Amino acid sequence: MTSRRELLKLAGFGVFYATFYRAFAAGEKPVDIPLFALRGDGFVVAIDTKKDEVLARIPTGGRGGTLGSITKNGKFLLVANNAPDQRTVSVIDTINLKKVRDIETGSRPKHPVVSPNGRLIAVNHSGIDDGKNRVVFISPRDFEIIKVVELPVLNPAHSGVLR
């Protein structure tokens, strides 16, 4: 009989294998990228973990950027600038270690998430625009907004997460 620990090890290996086998089978080569520290102070720090040194300090031009997501091909990092009065998601080139653009998505973008198949980026917001909360969908090919969903906020005076 297989122990619970052995079963969990096998399940973990299976997930790893399925994830990376698909990338290799599709002909995609993994991109060797540094570790990124999303600091929230208007900078992203790229760190070489093999040499234990800072490679670059990349300005985003925004504040509150502590949540982000890397595109499926590993070439771009999206950072949501979530501080008050911020409205952009910064796109960082993970190879050349520089910001390539900002995407204005709405009040206080919270967390960009790349879909598992890599075909879509969704960004939720913690701010309100015209009495509505937004979810924005972005194309990872050209970083253009392809759809905006706005949800009415019934109690805009609420001072919780949405403010």
FENUR-V340451 format. One record per pair of residues at least 4 apart in sequence whose C-alpha atoms are under 7 Angstrom apart, sorted by the first residue. I is the first residue (numbers start at 1). J is the second residue. Records with the same first field share a line. If there is no record, write none. Layout:
# FENUR-V340451
I->J ; J
This chain:
# FENUR-V340451
2->6 ; 7
3->7
4->8
5->9
6->10
7->11
8->12
9->13
10->14
11->15
12->16
13->17
14->18
15->19
16->20
17->21
18->22
19->23
20->24
21->25
22->26
23->27 ; 28
24->28 ; 29
31->74
33->94 ; 95
34->46 ; 47 ; 48 ; 49
35->46 ; 47 ; 48 ; 49
36->44 ; 45 ; 46 ; 47
37->44 ; 45 ; 46
38->44 ; 45 ; 65 ; 66 ; 67
39->43 ; 44 ; 65 ; 66
40->63 ; 64 ; 65 ; 66
41->63 ; 64
42->59 ; 60 ; 61 ; 62 ; 63 ; 65
43->57 ; 58 ; 59 ; 60
44->57 ; 58 ; 59
45->54 ; 56 ; 57 ; 58
46->54 ; 55 ; 56 ; 57
47->52 ; 53 ; 54 ; 55
48->52 ; 53 ; 54 ; 55
49->53
56->97
58->97 ; 98 ; 99
60->90 ; 99
62->81 ; 86
63->81 ; 82 ; 83
64->81 ; 82 ; 83
65->79 ; 80 ; 81 ; 82
67->79 ; 80 ; 111
68->77 ; 78 ; 79 ; 80 ; 111 ; 112
69->77 ; 78 ; 79 ; 112 ; 113 ; 114
70->74 ; 76 ; 77 ; 78
71->75 ; 76 ; 77 ; 114 ; 118
72->118
75->93 ; 94 ; 95
76->91 ; 92 ; 93 ; 94
77->91 ; 92 ; 93 ; 94
78->89 ; 90 ; 91 ; 92 ; 112
79->89 ; 90 ; 91 ; 112
80->88 ; 89 ; 90 ; 109 ; 110 ; 111 ; 112
81->86 ; 87 ; 88 ; 89 ; 108 ; 109
82->86 ; 108 ; 109 ; 110
83->108
84->108
85->107 ; 108
86->107 ; 108
87->104 ; 105 ; 106 ; 107 ; 108 ; 109
88->102 ; 103 ; 104 ; 105 ; 109
89->102 ; 103 ; 104 ; 109
90->99 ; 101 ; 102 ; 103
91->99 ; 100 ; 101 ; 102
92->97 ; 98 ; 99 ; 100
93->97 ; 98 ; 99 ; 100
105->109 ; 136
106->129
107->125 ; 127 ; 128 ; 129
108->125 ; 126 ; 127
109->123 ; 124 ; 125 ; 126
110->123 ; 124 ; 125 ; 126
111->123 ; 124
112->121 ; 122 ; 123 ; 124
113->121 ; 122 ; 123
114->118 ; 120 ; 121 ; 122
115->119 ; 120 ; 121
119->139 ; 140
120->137 ; 138 ; 139 ; 140
121->137 ; 138 ; 139 ; 140
122->135 ; 136 ; 137 ; 138
123->135 ; 136 ; 137
124->134 ; 135 ; 136
125->133 ; 134 ; 135
126->161 ; 162 ; 163
127->133 ; 162 ; 163
128->132 ; 133 ; 162
129->133
131->152 ; 153 ; 156
132->150 ; 151 ; 152 ; 153
133->150 ; 151 ; 152 ; 153
134->148 ; 149 ; 150 ; 151
135->148 ; 149 ; 150
136->145 ; 147 ; 148 ; 149
137->145 ; 146 ; 147 ; 148
138->143 ; 144 ; 145 ; 146
139->143 ; 144 ; 145 ; 146
159->163
